[in-house]
Amino acid sequence: MMEGMIFGIEGYDDDPREVYGIAEIRHLYMSFHEAWPYWLYFSNLHTDVLRTMVYCCLSSIAAIKVDGRPNVAVEYKPLELHRFVRDDFGPMNVMCDRAEMSERMIYGRSKAVFQYFDMPFDAEPPPYP
C-alpha cells in the first residue's frame, strides 16, 4: 500500500483562492493528519497531492500570484516544513515495520520523501546484511 494514496477534495473548482487559502480545506487536512499521521508512507510521491496536503497544515504558508505565470509561488518557513516532515517519520516507520521492510527499503523511502520536499539528504545507506 506504500504510495497507494492520492487524496483529493472536490467542490472548490470555481473558488479563485488557492487550496492553502481556504480555511475549510486547511481545517480538514489538519484534522485528517491529527487522526491519521501516516501520510509519508501511503502518499504517492509522483504527484503534488502530498505537498498540497502538507502545505495546508503549515501556519506560515502564503500563496502569491506572479504576473505572467500560470502557477502561484508558495512561500513558507522552511523550518516549519522540516519539523512537520520530521515528526511524520515516526508514523511512517511504524508502517514500514508493520510491512516488514528492510533497512535499505526504509532508507530508500526516507530519501524519496526528502527529495520530494526538496530537502537535503546526506545520510549514508545502511550496510547490506
N, CA, C and O atoms as a printed pandas DataFrame, in Angstrom:
     atom_number atom_name residue_name chain_id  residue_number  x_coord  y_coord  z_coord
0              1         N          MET        A               1    0.801   -1.201    0.000
1              2        CA          MET        A               1    0.000    0.000    0.000
2              3         C          MET        A               1    0.851    1.277    0.000
3              4         O          MET        A               1    0.322    2.385   -0.083
4              5         N          MET        A               2    2.193    1.104    0.095
5              6        CA          MET        A               2    3.039    2.293    0.041
6              7         C          MET        A               2    2.822    2.996   -1.290
7              8         O          MET        A               2    2.767    2.359   -2.342
8              9         N          GLU        A               3    2.701    4.299   -1.231
9             10        CA          GLU        A               3    2.447    5.163   -2.380
10            11         C          GLU        A               3    1.081    4.912   -3.003
11            12         O          GLU        A               3    0.848    5.310   -4.144
12            13         N          GLY        A               4    0.178    4.263   -2.285
13            14        CA          GLY        A               4   -1.115    3.926   -2.841
14            15         C          GLY        A               4   -2.207    4.964   -2.621
15            16         O          GLY        A               4   -3.335    4.777   -3.077
16            17         N          MET        A               5   -1.893    6.055   -1.929
17            18        CA          MET        A               5   -2.928    7.023   -1.602
18            19         C          MET        A               5   -2.748    8.326   -2.379
19            20         O          MET        A               5   -1.663    8.905   -2.416
20            21         N          ILE        A               6   -3.829    8.763   -2.991
21            22        CA          ILE        A               6   -3.927   10.105   -3.566
22            23         C          ILE        A               6   -5.247   10.653   -3.053
23            24         O          ILE        A               6   -6.317   10.171   -3.426
24            25         N          PHE        A               7   -5.169   11.652   -2.205
25            26        CA          PHE        A               7   -6.339   12.208   -1.543
26            27         C          PHE        A               7   -6.739   13.476   -2.271
27            28         O          PHE        A               7   -5.889   14.317   -2.563
28            29         N          GLY        A               8   -8.012   13.625   -2.565
29            30        CA          GLY        A               8   -8.463   14.812   -3.282
30            31         C          GLY        A               8   -9.716   15.406   -2.665
31            32         O          GLY        A               8  -10.456   14.746   -1.936
32            33         N          ILE        A               9   -9.926   16.665   -2.980
33            34        CA          ILE        A               9  -11.089   17.393   -2.493
34            35         C          ILE        A               9  -11.797   17.993   -3.697
35            36         O          ILE        A               9  -11.164   18.585   -4.571
36            37         N          GLU        A              10  -13.105   17.836   -3.734
37            38        CA          GLU        A              10  -13.895   18.413   -4.818
38            39         C          GLU        A              10  -14.835   19.476   -4.257
39            40         O          GLU        A              10  -15.105   19.517   -3.057
40            41         N          GLY        A              11  -15.324   20.328   -5.144
41            42        CA          GLY        A              11  -16.305   21.315   -4.761
42            43         C          GLY        A              11  -15.767   22.726   -4.673
43            44         O          GLY        A              11  -16.514   23.662   -4.391
44            45         N          TYR        A              12  -14.477   22.887   -4.910
45            46        CA          TYR        A              12  -13.863   24.199   -4.812
46            47         C          TYR        A              12  -13.246   24.636   -6.144
47            48         O          TYR        A              12  -12.448   25.573   -6.183
48            49         N          ASP        A              13  -13.611   23.967   -7.217
49            50        CA          ASP        A              13  -13.018   24.265   -8.517
50            51         C          ASP        A              13  -13.285   25.692   -8.985
51            52         O          ASP        A              13  -12.459   26.276   -9.687
52            53         N          ASP        A              14  -14.411   26.253   -8.612
53            54        CA          ASP        A              14  -14.749   27.613   -9.024
54            55         C          ASP        A              14  -14.241   28.671   -8.050
55            56         O          ASP        A              14  -14.406   29.866   -8.295
56            57         N          ASP        A              15  -13.636   28.252   -6.966
57            58        CA          ASP        A              15  -13.111   29.198   -5.976
58            59         C          ASP        A              15  -11.772   29.731   -6.482
59            60         O          ASP        A              15  -10.884   28.939   -6.798
60            61         N          PRO        A              16  -11.605   31.043   -6.565
61            62        CA          PRO        A              16  -10.363   31.600   -7.109
62            63         C          PRO        A              16   -9.168   31.464   -6.165
63            64         O          PRO        A              16   -8.023   31.631   -6.587
64            65         N          ARG        A              17   -9.425   31.166   -4.905
65            66        CA          ARG        A              17   -8.325   31.033   -3.942
66            67         C          ARG        A              17   -7.567   29.731   -4.159
67            68         O          ARG        A              17   -8.105   28.751   -4.674
68            69         N          GLU        A              18   -6.314   29.751   -3.754
69            70        CA          GLU        A              18   -5.539   28.522   -3.738
70            71         C          GLU        A              18   -6.048   27.649   -2.594
71            72         O          GLU        A              18   -6.610   28.155   -1.624
72            73         N          VAL        A              19   -5.852   26.365   -2.708
73            74        CA          VAL        A              19   -6.327   25.416   -1.696
74            75         C          VAL        A              19   -5.821   25.812   -0.314
75            76         O          VAL        A              19   -6.562   25.722    0.665
76            77         N          TYR        A              20   -4.555   26.253   -0.222
77            78        CA          TYR        A              20   -3.972   26.603    1.079
78            79         C          TYR        A              20   -4.658   27.806    1.709
79            80         O          TYR        A              20   -4.513   28.039    2.909
80            81         N          GLY        A              21   -5.406   28.578    0.915
81            82        CA          GLY        A              21   -6.079   29.766    1.411
82            83         C          GLY        A              21   -7.537   29.549    1.788
83            84         O          GLY        A              21   -8.225   30.497    2.169
84            85         N          ILE        A              22   -8.008   28.338    1.688
85            86        CA          ILE        A              22   -9.402   28.030    2.003
86            87         C          ILE        A              22   -9.449   27.375    3.386
87            88         O          ILE        A              22   -8.997   26.246    3.574
88            89         N          ALA        A              23  -10.000   28.105    4.331
89            90        CA          ALA        A              23   -9.972   27.679    5.738
90            91         C          ALA        A              23  -10.582   26.294    5.940
91            92         O          ALA        A              23  -10.066   25.502    6.729
92            93         N          GLU        A              24  -11.676   25.994    5.237
93            94        CA          GLU        A              24  -12.339   24.693    5.415
94            95         C          GLU        A              24  -11.434   23.540    4.970
95            96         O          GLU        A              24  -11.402   22.489    5.610
96            97         N          ILE        A              25  -10.713   23.739    3.892
97            98        CA          ILE        A              25   -9.809   22.690    3.411
98            99         C          ILE        A              25   -8.630   22.546    4.359
99           100         O          ILE        A              25   -8.231   21.428    4.684
100          101         N          ARG        A              26   -8.071   23.656    4.803
101          102        CA          ARG        A              26   -6.959   23.610    5.755
102          103         C          ARG        A              26   -7.383   22.861    7.019
103          104         O          ARG        A              26   -6.648   22.010    7.521
104          105         N          HIS        A              27   -8.567   23.183    7.524
105          106        CA          HIS        A              27   -9.064   22.520    8.735
106          107         C          HIS        A              27   -9.243   21.017    8.501
107          108         O          HIS        A              27   -8.883   20.207    9.355
108          109         N          LEU        A              28   -9.791   20.653    7.358
109          110        CA          LEU        A              28   -9.977   19.236    7.038
110          111         C          LEU        A              28   -8.646   18.494    7.025
111          112         O          LEU        A              28   -8.518   17.434    7.636
112          113         N          TYR        A              29   -7.653   19.051    6.328
113          114        CA          TYR        A              29   -6.346   18.382    6.255
114          115         C          TYR        A              29   -5.671   18.323    7.625
115          116         O          TYR        A              29   -5.056   17.313    7.968
116          117         N          MET        A              30   -5.780   19.387    8.404
117          118        CA          MET        A              30   -5.181   19.371    9.747
118          119         C          MET        A              30   -5.837   18.304   10.620
119          120         O          MET        A              30   -5.152   17.573   11.335
120          121         N          SER        A              31   -7.155   18.218   10.557
121          122        CA          SER        A              31   -7.883   17.208   11.337
122          123         C          SER        A              31   -7.566   15.804   10.848
123          124         O          SER        A              31   -7.389   14.885   11.647
124          125         N          PHE        A              32   -7.496   15.646    9.542
125          126        CA          PHE        A              32   -7.161   14.346    8.955
126          127         C          PHE        A              32   -5.770   13.912    9.407
127          128         O          PHE        A              32   -5.568   12.758    9.785
128          129         N          HIS        A              33   -4.819   14.832    9.367
129          130        CA          HIS        A              33   -3.457   14.498    9.769
130          131         C          HIS        A              33   -3.378   14.139   11.249
131          132         O          HIS        A              33   -2.666   13.212   11.632
132          133         N          GLU        A              34   -4.104   14.869   12.067
133          134        CA          GLU        A              34   -4.108   14.581   13.501
134          135         C          GLU        A              34   -4.668   13.183   13.772
135          136         O          GLU        A              34   -4.158   12.464   14.630
136          137         N          ALA        A              35   -5.704   12.805   13.049
137          138        CA          ALA        A              35   -6.336   11.499   13.246
138          139         C          ALA        A              35   -5.565   10.360   12.585
139          140         O          ALA        A              35   -5.619    9.220   13.045
140          141         N          TRP        A              36   -4.844   10.671   11.501
141          142        CA          TRP        A              36   -4.182    9.626   10.710
142          143         C          TRP        A              36   -2.866   10.172   10.143
143          144         O          TRP        A              36   -2.842   10.665    9.015
144          145         N          PRO        A              37   -1.763   10.089   10.916
145          146        CA          PRO        A              37   -0.499   10.724   10.527
146          147         C          PRO        A              37    0.431    9.848    9.668
147          148         O          PRO        A              37    1.652    9.985    9.750
148          149         N          TYR        A              38   -0.121    8.976    8.869
149          150        CA          TYR        A              38    0.701    8.033    8.104
150          151         C          TYR        A              38    0.932    8.472    6.661
151          152         O          TYR        A              38    1.195    7.639    5.793
152          153         N          TRP        A              39    0.834    9.756    6.405
153          154        CA          TRP        A              39    0.901   10.282    5.041
154          155         C          TRP        A              39    2.192    9.921    4.324
155          156         O          TRP        A              39    2.156    9.576    3.142
156          157         N          LEU        A              40    3.335    9.990    5.005
157          158        CA          LEU        A              40    4.613    9.767    4.324
158          159         C          LEU        A              40    4.757    8.335    3.809
159          160         O          LEU        A              40    5.485    8.089    2.847
160          161         N          TYR        A              41    4.082    7.419    4.431
161          162        CA          TYR        A              41    4.134    6.028    3.973
162          163         C          TYR        A              41    3.171    5.798    2.810
163          164         O          TYR        A              41    3.559    5.229    1.790
164          165         N          PHE        A              42    1.947    6.226    2.952
165          166        CA          PHE        A              42    0.914    5.874    1.986
166          167         C          PHE        A              42    0.817    6.804    0.780
167          168         O          PHE        A              42    0.332    6.384   -0.271
168          169         N          SER        A              43    1.258    8.036    0.898
169          170        CA          SER        A              43    1.060    9.008   -0.184
170          171         C          SER        A              43    1.942    8.743   -1.386
171          172         O          SER        A              43    3.100    8.342   -1.269
172          173         N          ASN        A              44    1.361    8.977   -2.528
173          174        CA          ASN        A              44    2.082    8.870   -3.792
174          175         C          ASN        A              44    3.009   10.073   -3.918
175          176         O          ASN        A              44    2.577   11.214   -3.754
176          177         N          LEU        A              45    4.265    9.820   -4.205
177          178        CA          LEU        A              45    5.255   10.896   -4.312
178          179         C          LEU        A              45    5.463   11.351   -5.751
179          180         O          LEU        A              45    6.402   12.096   -6.033
180          181         N          HIS        A              46    4.605   10.916   -6.655
181          182        CA          HIS        A              46    4.736   11.300   -8.070
182          183         C          HIS        A              46    3.701   12.345   -8.468
183          184         O          HIS        A              46    3.546   12.653   -9.650
184          185         N          THR        A              47    2.993   12.890   -7.480
185          186        CA          THR        A              47    2.020   13.956   -7.718
186          187         C          THR        A              47    2.291   15.066   -6.703
187          188         O          THR        A              47    3.110   14.897   -5.800
188          189         N          ASP        A              48    1.614   16.183   -6.850
189          190        CA          ASP        A              48    1.745   17.279   -5.888
190          191         C          ASP        A              48    0.763   17.169   -4.731
191          192         O          ASP        A              48    0.706   18.068   -3.892
192          193         N          VAL        A              49   -0.012   16.090   -4.664
193          194        CA          VAL        A              49   -1.080   15.973   -3.677
194          195         C          VAL        A              49   -0.539   16.023   -2.250
195          196         O          VAL        A              49   -1.057   16.784   -1.432
196          197         N          LEU        A              50    0.476   15.244   -1.932
197          198        CA          LEU        A              50    1.021   15.245   -0.572
198          199         C          LEU        A              50    1.555   16.630   -0.219
199          200         O          LEU        A              50    1.330   17.125    0.885
200          201         N          ARG        A              51    2.251   17.243   -1.144
201          202        CA          ARG        A              51    2.802   18.581   -0.910
202          203         C          ARG        A              51    1.669   19.567   -0.557
203          204         O          ARG        A              51    1.797   20.358    0.377
204          205         N          THR        A              52    0.583   19.508   -1.301
205          206        CA          THR        A              52   -0.560   20.375   -1.044
206          207         C          THR        A              52   -1.158   20.099    0.327
207          208         O          THR        A              52   -1.484   21.029    1.065
208          209         N          MET        A              53   -1.302   18.831    0.667
209          210        CA          MET        A              53   -1.858   18.468    1.969
210          211         C          MET        A              53   -0.989   19.010    3.095
211          212         O          MET        A              53   -1.496   19.576    4.064
212          213         N          VAL        A              54    0.309   18.837    2.965
213          214        CA          VAL        A              54    1.230   19.314    3.999
214          215         C          VAL        A              54    1.204   20.835    4.072
215          216         O          VAL        A              54    1.155   21.400    5.165
216          217         N          TYR        A              55    1.236   21.500    2.929
217          218        CA          TYR        A              55    1.178   22.967    2.932
218          219         C          TYR        A              55   -0.065   23.467    3.666
219          220         O          TYR        A              55   -0.008   24.487    4.352
220          221         N          CYS        A              56   -1.177   22.764    3.528
221          222        CA          CYS        A              56   -2.405   23.170    4.216
222          223         C          CYS        A              56   -2.268   23.071    5.735
223          224         O          CYS        A              56   -3.017   23.718    6.467
224          225         N          CYS        A              57   -1.334   22.280    6.206
225          226        CA          CYS        A              57   -1.133   22.107    7.645
226          227         C          CYS        A              57   -0.122   23.092    8.227
227          228         O          CYS        A              57    0.041   23.154    9.445
228          229         N          LEU        A              58    0.555   23.858    7.381
229          230        CA          LEU        A              58    1.559   24.809    7.855
230          231         C          LEU        A              58    0.916   26.144    8.186
231          232         O          LEU        A              58    0.060   26.629    7.445
232          233         N          SER        A              59    1.321   26.727    9.279
233          234        CA          SER        A              59    0.763   28.033    9.661
234          235         C          SER        A              59    1.418   29.177    8.898
235          236         O          SER        A              59    0.851   30.267    8.814
236          237         N          SER        A              60    2.602   28.945    8.343
237          238        CA          SER        A              60    3.342   30.030    7.698
238          239         C          SER        A              60    3.130   30.120    6.190
239          240         O          SER        A              60    3.840   30.866    5.516
240          241         N          ILE        A              61    2.187   29.389    5.659
241          242        CA          ILE        A              61    2.010   29.311    4.203
242          243         C          ILE        A              61    1.450   30.608    3.623
243          244         O          ILE        A              61    0.588   31.257    4.215
244          245         N          ALA        A              62    1.966   30.962    2.452
245          246        CA          ALA        A              62    1.446   32.110    1.698
246          247         C          ALA        A              62    1.555   31.766    0.222
247          248         O          ALA        A              62    2.614   31.351   -0.248
248          249         N          ALA        A              63    0.461   31.939   -0.508
249          250        CA          ALA        A              63    0.456   31.710   -1.957
250          251         C          ALA        A              63    0.415   33.066   -2.637
251          252         O          ALA        A              63   -0.439   33.900   -2.337
252          253         N          ILE        A              64    1.354   33.278   -3.562
253          254        CA          ILE        A              64    1.488   34.578   -4.214
254          255         C          ILE        A              64    1.362   34.395   -5.719
255          256         O          ILE        A              64    2.103   33.620   -6.323
256          257         N          LYS        A              65    0.423   35.110   -6.318
257          258        CA          LYS        A              65    0.238   35.068   -7.766
258          259         C          LYS        A              65    1.293   35.955   -8.420
259          260         O          LYS        A              65    1.448   37.125   -8.072
260          261         N          VAL        A              66    2.010   35.372   -9.368
261          262        CA          VAL        A              66    3.047   36.095  -10.089
262          263         C          VAL        A              66    2.533   36.370  -11.499
263          264         O          VAL        A              66    2.165   35.446  -12.224
264          265         N          ASP        A              67    2.510   37.640  -11.880
265          266        CA          ASP        A              67    2.014   38.017  -13.206
266          267         C          ASP        A              67    2.763   37.256  -14.299
267          268         O          ASP        A              67    3.987   37.126  -14.274
268          269         N          GLY        A              68    1.983   36.759  -15.254
269          270        CA          GLY        A              68    2.562   36.063  -16.393
270          271         C          GLY        A              68    2.897   34.607  -16.151
271          272         O          GLY        A              68    3.384   33.935  -17.060
272          273         N          ARG        A              69    2.652   34.097  -14.948
273          274        CA          ARG        A              69    2.942   32.696  -14.652
274          275         C          ARG        A              69    1.634   31.980  -14.324
275          276         O          ARG        A              69    0.788   32.532  -13.621
276          277         N          PRO        A              70    1.462   30.760  -14.825
277          278        CA          PRO        A              70    0.196   30.052  -14.592
278          279         C          PRO        A              70    0.022   29.578  -13.153
279          280         O          PRO        A              70   -1.107   29.461  -12.675
280          281         N          ASN        A              71    1.112   29.307  -12.466
281          282        CA          ASN        A              71    1.041   28.800  -11.099
282          283         C          ASN        A              71    1.399   29.893  -10.104
283          284         O          ASN        A              71    2.039   30.884  -10.456
284          285         N          VAL        A              72    0.984   29.704   -8.872
285          286        CA          VAL        A              72    1.342   30.643   -7.820
286          287         C          VAL        A              72    2.672   30.229   -7.203
287          288         O          VAL        A              72    3.071   29.066   -7.265
288          289         N          ALA        A              73    3.342   31.202   -6.610
289          290        CA          ALA        A              73    4.546   30.911   -5.836
290          291         C          ALA        A              73    4.091   30.637   -4.405
291          292         O          ALA        A              73    3.261   31.365   -3.862
292          293         N          VAL        A              74    4.625   29.605   -3.813
293          294        CA          VAL        A              74    4.247   29.237   -2.454
294          295         C          VAL        A              74    5.424   29.538   -1.535
295          296         O          VAL        A              74    6.549   29.094   -1.769
296          297         N          GLU        A              75    5.140   30.298   -0.492
297          298        CA          GLU        A              75    6.165   30.612    0.494
298          299         C          GLU        A              75    5.748   30.058    1.846
299          300         O          GLU        A              75    4.570   30.067    2.206
300          301         N          TYR        A              76    6.738   29.575    2.588
301          302        CA          TYR        A              76    6.520   29.022    3.920
302          303         C          TYR        A              76    7.843   29.090    4.652
303          304         O          TYR        A              76    8.889   29.336    4.051
304          305         N          LYS        A              77    7.789   28.871    5.945
305          306        CA          LYS        A              77    9.020   28.819    6.733
306          307         C          LYS        A              77    9.613   27.430    6.570
307          308         O          LYS        A              77    9.002   26.447    6.989
308          309         N          PRO        A              78   10.801   27.329    5.965
309          310        CA          PRO        A              78   11.397   26.005    5.743
310          311         C          PRO        A              78   11.524   25.179    7.021
311          312         O          PRO        A              78   11.355   23.960    6.987
312          313         N          LEU        A              79   11.816   25.819    8.134
313          314        CA          LEU        A              79   11.950   25.080    9.388
314          315         C          LEU        A              79   10.619   24.452    9.804
315          316         O          LEU        A              79   10.599   23.356   10.363
316          317         N          GLU        A              80    9.509   25.144    9.535
317          318        CA          GLU        A              80    8.199   24.581    9.861
318          319         C          GLU        A              80    7.922   23.331    9.014
319          320         O          GLU        A              80    7.426   22.327    9.526
320          321         N          LEU        A              81    8.244   23.400    7.726
321          322        CA          LEU        A              81    8.085   22.226    6.863
322          323         C          LEU        A              81    8.980   21.091    7.348
323          324         O          LEU        A              81    8.548   19.942    7.434
324          325         N          HIS        A              82   10.222   21.419    7.663
325          326        CA          HIS        A              82   11.163   20.403    8.133
326          327         C          HIS        A              82   10.632   19.710    9.391
327          328         O          HIS        A              82   10.702   18.486    9.503
328          329         N          ARG        A              83   10.107   20.486   10.329
329          330        CA          ARG        A              83    9.565   19.909   11.569
330          331         C          ARG        A              83    8.359   19.024   11.293
331          332         O          ARG        A              83    8.213   17.957   11.889
332          333         N          PHE        A              84    7.498   19.470   10.389
333          334        CA          PHE        A              84    6.315   18.675   10.053
334          335         C          PHE        A              84    6.742   17.314    9.488
335          336         O          PHE        A              84    6.254   16.271    9.925
336          337         N          VAL        A              85    7.647   17.338    8.524
337          338        CA          VAL        A              85    8.107   16.090    7.903
338          339         C          VAL        A              85    8.853   15.240    8.928
339          340         O          VAL        A              85    8.626   14.033    9.013
340          341         N          ARG        A              86    9.736   15.858    9.702
341          342        CA          ARG        A              86   10.490   15.127   10.732
342          343         C          ARG        A              86    9.548   14.385   11.673
343          344         O          ARG        A              86    9.759   13.211   11.976
344          345         N          ASP        A              87    8.513   15.074   12.131
345          346        CA          ASP        A              87    7.583   14.459   13.080
346          347         C          ASP        A              87    6.782   13.313   12.458
347          348         O          ASP        A              87    6.298   12.439   13.176
348          349         N          ASP        A              88    6.641   13.309   11.159
349          350        CA          ASP        A              88    5.888   12.246   10.490
350          351         C          ASP        A              88    6.731   11.008   10.181
351          352         O          ASP        A              88    6.197    9.993    9.733
352          353         N          PHE        A              89    8.037   11.082   10.414
353          354        CA          PHE        A              89    8.846    9.889   10.185
354          355         C          PHE        A              89    8.550    8.799   11.207
355          356         O          PHE        A              89    8.697    7.618   10.893
356          357         N          GLY        A              90    8.140    9.156   12.414
357          358        CA          GLY        A              90    7.761    8.143   13.405
358          359         C          GLY        A              90    6.611    7.286   12.910
359          360         O          GLY        A              90    6.736    6.062   12.861
360          361         N          PRO        A              91    5.472    7.910   12.535
361          362        CA          PRO        A              91    4.374    7.105   11.993
362          363         C          PRO        A              91    4.755    6.347   10.713
363          364         O          PRO        A              91    4.313    5.217   10.507
364          365         N          MET        A              92    5.579    6.971    9.851
365          366        CA          MET        A              92    5.995    6.266    8.646
366          367         C          MET        A              92    6.792    5.010    9.012
367          368         O          MET        A              92    6.598    3.948    8.421
368          369         N          ASN        A              93    7.682    5.143    9.987
369          370        CA          ASN        A              93    8.496    3.996   10.384
370          371         C          ASN        A              93    7.666    2.895   11.030
371          372         O          ASN        A              93    7.994    1.717   10.895
372          373         N          VAL        A              94    6.593    3.261   11.732
373          374        CA          VAL        A              94    5.685    2.254   12.286
374          375         C          VAL        A              94    5.107    1.412   11.143
375          376         O          VAL        A              94    5.060    0.184   11.224
376          377         N          MET        A              95    4.674    2.087   10.085
377          378        CA          MET        A              95    4.108    1.357    8.941
378          379         C          MET        A              95    5.176    0.531    8.232
379          380         O          MET        A              95    4.906   -0.589    7.798
380          381         N          CYS        A              96    6.380    1.072    8.112
381          382        CA          CYS        A              96    7.474    0.320    7.486
382          383         C          CYS        A              96    7.769   -0.951    8.268
383          384         O          CYS        A              96    8.002   -2.005    7.677
384          385         N          ASP        A              97    7.760   -0.857    9.594
385          386        CA          ASP        A              97    7.972   -2.042   10.431
386          387         C          ASP        A              97    6.845   -3.048   10.252
387          388         O          ASP        A              97    7.086   -4.252   10.162
388          389         N          ARG        A              98    5.609   -2.548   10.201
389          390        CA          ARG        A              98    4.460   -3.456   10.011
390          391         C          ARG        A              98    4.524   -4.144    8.658
391          392         O          ARG        A              98    4.072   -5.279    8.508
392          393         N          ALA        A              99    5.087   -3.451    7.671
393          394        CA          ALA        A              99    5.226   -4.030    6.332
394          395         C          ALA        A              99    6.475   -4.899    6.212
395          396         O          ALA        A              99    6.751   -5.466    5.155
396          397         N          GLU        A             100    7.224   -4.997    7.308
397          398        CA          GLU        A             100    8.453   -5.801    7.366
398          399         C          GLU        A             100    9.450   -5.381    6.293
399          400         O          GLU        A             100   10.074   -6.220    5.643
400          401         N          MET        A             101    9.590   -4.079    6.119
401          402        CA          MET        A             101   10.537   -3.549    5.144
402          403         C          MET        A             101   11.956   -3.644    5.697
403          404         O          MET        A             101   12.177   -3.522    6.901
404          405         N          SER        A             102   12.899   -3.861    4.810
405          406        CA          SER        A             102   14.310   -3.904    5.199
406          407         C          SER        A             102   14.803   -2.489    5.488
407          408         O          SER        A             102   14.161   -1.511    5.105
408          409         N          GLU        A             103   15.935   -2.387    6.158
409          410        CA          GLU        A             103   16.529   -1.078    6.443
410          411         C          GLU        A             103   16.840   -0.333    5.145
411          412         O          GLU        A             103   16.698    0.888    5.076
412          413         N          ARG        A             104   17.259   -1.062    4.133
413          414        CA          ARG        A             104   17.554   -0.442    2.826
414          415         C          ARG        A             104   16.295    0.139    2.199
415          416         O          ARG        A             104   16.335    1.226    1.623
416          417         N          MET        A             105   15.188   -0.570    2.305
417          418        CA          MET        A             105   13.937   -0.079    1.733
418          419         C          MET        A             105   13.447    1.166    2.490
419          420         O          MET        A             105   12.953    2.117    1.884
420          421         N          ILE        A             106   13.590    1.142    3.811
421          422        CA          ILE        A             106   13.186    2.299    4.620
422          423         C          ILE        A             106   14.082    3.493    4.278
423          424         O          ILE        A             106   13.602    4.620    4.163
424          425         N          TYR        A             107   15.355    3.248    4.120
425          426        CA          TYR        A             107   16.290    4.299    3.713
426          427         C          TYR        A             107   15.853    4.897    2.368
427          428         O          TYR        A             107   15.848    6.116    2.199
428          429         N          GLY        A             108   15.489    4.033    1.420
429          430        CA          GLY        A             108   15.052    4.495    0.098
430          431         C          GLY        A             108   13.803    5.346    0.177
431          432         O          GLY        A             108   13.699    6.364   -0.507
432          433         N          ARG        A             109   12.857    4.941    1.000
433          434        CA          ARG        A             109   11.629    5.739    1.152
434          435         C          ARG        A             109   11.935    7.074    1.823
435          436         O          ARG        A             109   11.423    8.115    1.413
436          437         N          SER        A             110   12.766    7.037    2.847
437          438        CA          SER        A             110   13.140    8.270    3.540
438          439         C          SER        A             110   13.823    9.246    2.582
439          440         O          SER        A             110   13.515   10.438    2.576
440          441         N          LYS        A             111   14.729    8.744    1.792
441          442        CA          LYS        A             111   15.429    9.581    0.815
442          443         C          LYS        A             111   14.434   10.162   -0.196
443          444         O          LYS        A             111   14.528   11.336   -0.556
444          445         N          ALA        A             112   13.499    9.354   -0.645
445          446        CA          ALA        A             112   12.493    9.814   -1.609
446          447         C          ALA        A             112   11.623   10.924   -1.011
447          448         O          ALA        A             112   11.273   11.877   -1.708
448          449         N          VAL        A             113   11.274   10.807    0.265
449          450        CA          VAL        A             113   10.468   11.842    0.928
450          451         C          VAL        A             113   11.260   13.146    0.995
451          452         O          VAL        A             113   10.730   14.213    0.688
452          453         N          PHE        A             114   12.516   13.060    1.394
453          454        CA          PHE        A             114   13.350   14.267    1.451
454          455         C          PHE        A             114   13.451   14.919    0.073
455          456         O          PHE        A             114   13.335   16.139   -0.044
456          457         N          GLN        A             115   13.664   14.131   -0.948
457          458        CA          GLN        A             115   13.776   14.668   -2.310
458          459         C          GLN        A             115   12.450   15.281   -2.756
459          460         O          GLN        A             115   12.441   16.327   -3.406
460          461         N          TYR        A             116   11.350   14.652   -2.419
461          462        CA          TYR        A             116   10.030   15.149   -2.778
462          463         C          TYR        A             116    9.815   16.572   -2.264
463          464         O          TYR        A             116    9.248   17.416   -2.958
464          465         N          PHE        A             117   10.274   16.820   -1.046
465          466        CA          PHE        A             117   10.118   18.143   -0.440
466          467         C          PHE        A             117   11.333   19.042   -0.685
467          468         O          PHE        A             117   11.459   20.093   -0.057
468          469         N          ASP        A             118   12.217   18.642   -1.582
469          470        CA          ASP        A             118   13.411   19.425   -1.928
470          471         C          ASP        A             118   14.256   19.749   -0.702
471          472         O          ASP        A             118   14.761   20.863   -0.561
472          473         N          MET        A             119   14.404   18.772    0.176
473          474        CA          MET        A             119   15.236   18.942    1.362
474          475         C          MET        A             119   16.503   18.118    1.190
475          476         O          MET        A             119   16.467   17.047    0.584
476          477         N          PRO        A             120   17.623   18.607    1.716
477          478        CA          PRO        A             120   18.880   17.844    1.575
478          479         C          PRO        A             120   18.813   16.518    2.336
479          480         O          PRO        A             120   18.193   16.415    3.394
480          481         N          PHE        A             121   19.462   15.525    1.770
481          482        CA          PHE        A             121   19.505   14.194    2.393
482          483         C          PHE        A             121   20.919   13.677    2.232
483          484         O          PHE        A             121   21.344   13.345    1.126
484          485         N          ASP        A             122   21.646   13.608    3.335
485          486        CA          ASP        A             122   23.033   13.180    3.251
486          487         C          ASP        A             122   23.359   11.961    4.110
487          488         O          ASP        A             122   24.525   11.674    4.380
488          489         N          ALA        A             123   22.316   11.248    4.535
489          490        CA          ALA        A             123   22.527   10.063    5.351
490          491         C          ALA        A             123   23.129    8.943    4.504
491          492         O          ALA        A             123   22.763    8.736    3.347
492          493         N          GLU        A             124   24.053    8.242    5.118
493          494        CA          GLU        A             124   24.660    7.084    4.449
494          495         C          GLU        A             124   23.680    5.921    4.466
495          496         O          GLU        A             124   22.966    5.729    5.451
496          497         N          PRO        A             125   23.636    5.145    3.394
497          498        CA          PRO        A             125   22.735    3.981    3.398
498          499         C          PRO        A             125   23.216    2.935    4.398
499          500         O          PRO        A             125   24.410    2.830    4.680
500          501         N          PRO        A             126   22.274    2.167    4.924
501          502        CA          PRO        A             126   22.685    1.118    5.864
502          503         C          PRO        A             126   23.483    0.047    5.120
503          504         O          PRO        A             126   23.300   -0.145    3.917
504          505         N          PRO        A             127   24.357   -0.642    5.829
505          506        CA          PRO        A             127   25.136   -1.700    5.175
506          507         C          PRO        A             127   24.237   -2.862    4.753
507          508         O          PRO        A             127   23.182   -3.102    5.341
508          509         N          TYR        A             128   24.678   -3.564    3.731
509          510        CA          TYR        A             128   23.935   -4.756    3.321
510          511         C          TYR        A             128   24.103   -5.808    4.397
511          512         O          TYR        A             128   25.171   -5.930    4.996
512          513         N          PRO        A             129   23.037   -6.574    4.643
513          514        CA          PRO        A             129   23.122   -7.609    5.692
514          515         C          PRO        A             129   24.087   -8.712    5.343
515          516         O          PRO        A             129   24.264   -9.647    6.123
